Amino acid sequence: MSEQEPDLRAKLHSETAKIGWAELERHFARGVVVAVAPELDLIDVAQTMACDDSATLAAWMRAGQVTRAEAEQARDWHAREAVFWAVVVAPWVVIQEVQPRLNA
């Protein structure tokens, strides 16, 4: 890991925020929303994108774990008023739906 990677990770983490789908729709309309599956770490994906690690990103994309948001997803998110963790890795807005906590 390079010296800059922990700094980048901290920067991305500090720029991550919860946001509702209504606020993300304009980014979706521009085609820049990237959805991350719940089993991945949002910051790991954002850092991979920022560092241009195309091999890792391609593997996640082949596995369907990182995808450009599609119209069917957008309709579902809109209907459910979904909430996401989001971080910008220009020009992309990288999102991961906030998962409800299960009561033990």
Backbone torsions as a table, in degrees:
resi	resn	phi	psi	omega
1	MET	NA	130.7	-179.9
2	SER	-75.4	165.0	178.9
3	GLU	-61.2	-32.5	-176.1
4	GLN	-75.8	-22.7	-175.8
5	GLU	-63.0	-44.5	176.6
6	PRO	-62.4	-36.8	177.6
7	ASP	-64.7	-42.2	178.4
8	LEU	-63.6	-44.6	179.6
9	ARG	-59.9	-44.1	178.8
10	ALA	-64.0	-40.2	179.0
11	LYS	-63.2	-48.0	179.5
12	LEU	-61.5	-42.4	179.4
13	HIS	-60.8	-42.4	-178.3
14	SER	-69.8	-20.9	-179.0
15	GLU	-97.1	4.0	179.8
16	THR	-86.5	138.1	-178.8
17	ALA	-146.5	158.5	172.4
18	LYS	-80.7	139.5	-178.9
19	ILE	-150.4	143.5	178.4
20	GLY	-82.6	157.8	-178.9
21	TRP	-59.0	-35.8	-178.8
22	ALA	-55.3	-36.7	179.1
23	GLU	-77.5	-19.3	-179.0
24	LEU	-91.8	-14.7	-174.4
25	GLU	-58.3	-37.5	-179.6
26	ARG	-66.6	-33.2	176.5
27	HIS	-70.9	-38.5	175.6
28	PHE	-59.6	-42.8	179.8
29	ALA	-60.6	-29.6	177.6
30	ARG	-83.1	-8.0	177.9
31	GLY	78.9	26.3	-174.9
32	VAL	-115.2	13.3	-179.7
33	VAL	-92.4	126.9	178.5
34	VAL	-115.3	123.0	-178.1
35	ALA	-96.5	137.4	-179.0
36	VAL	-113.5	131.5	178.9
37	ALA	-65.0	152.5	-176.0
38	PRO	-63.6	-23.1	-178.2
39	GLU	-78.8	-10.1	177.0
40	LEU	-98.6	158.5	175.7
41	ASP	-89.5	122.9	-178.0
42	LEU	-54.7	-42.8	-178.3
43	ILE	-68.3	-37.1	175.9
44	ASP	-59.4	-44.4	-179.4
45	VAL	-66.0	-46.0	179.7
46	ALA	-60.4	-42.4	179.7
47	GLN	-65.6	-40.5	177.8
48	THR	-60.9	-41.9	178.3
49	MET	-66.6	-45.2	-178.2
50	ALA	-63.9	-33.0	-179.9
51	CYS	-88.1	1.4	178.4
52	ASP	56.9	42.7	176.4
53	ASP	-84.4	80.1	-173.1
54	SER	-65.5	-30.8	-179.5
55	ALA	-65.8	-46.6	179.2
56	THR	-66.1	-44.6	180.0
57	LEU	-61.5	-42.6	179.2
58	ALA	-62.1	-39.0	178.5
59	ALA	-63.6	-44.1	177.9
60	TRP	-63.5	-39.3	179.9
61	MET	-66.9	-42.6	177.4
62	ARG	-60.4	-35.4	-179.8
63	ALA	-80.4	-3.9	-179.4
64	GLY	75.9	15.8	-178.3
65	GLN	-88.4	-20.4	175.7
66	VAL	-132.5	120.1	-176.1
67	THR	-141.9	155.0	168.8
68	ARG	-73.4	136.6	-179.1
69	ALA	-60.6	139.9	-177.8
70	GLU	-113.9	162.6	-175.7
71	ALA	-57.2	-40.9	-179.4
72	GLU	-62.2	-42.7	176.5
73	GLN	-62.3	-44.6	-177.9
74	ALA	-60.0	-41.5	178.2
75	ARG	-62.9	-43.6	179.4
76	ASP	-62.7	-48.5	-179.6
77	TRP	-61.1	-39.7	179.0
78	HIS	-64.1	-47.1	-178.1
79	ALA	-62.1	-36.3	-177.8
80	ARG	-91.5	-3.2	-175.6
81	GLU	52.3	50.3	-175.7
82	ALA	-63.6	152.4	178.4
83	VAL	-120.4	143.1	-173.6
84	PHE	-132.1	156.8	160.4
85	TRP	-88.5	136.4	-177.9
86	ALA	-140.0	147.1	175.1
87	VAL	-146.4	143.1	179.8
88	VAL	-94.1	127.6	168.9
89	VAL	-124.6	87.3	-169.2
90	ALA	-46.7	132.8	6.5
91	PRO	-90.3	7.1	-172.4
92	TRP	-88.9	149.3	168.3
93	VAL	-111.4	112.8	-174.0
94	VAL	-97.6	124.8	-173.9
95	ILE	-127.9	153.7	173.5
96	GLN	-144.5	124.9	-176.7
97	GLU	-63.6	137.7	175.7
98	VAL	-70.5	123.2	-178.6
99	GLN	-88.2	134.6	177.4
100	PRO	-65.1	142.1	178.4
101	ARG	-80.0	138.3	176.9
102	LEU	-92.1	132.7	177.6
103	ASN	-76.0	132.5	-177.9
104	ALA	-82.1	NA	NA
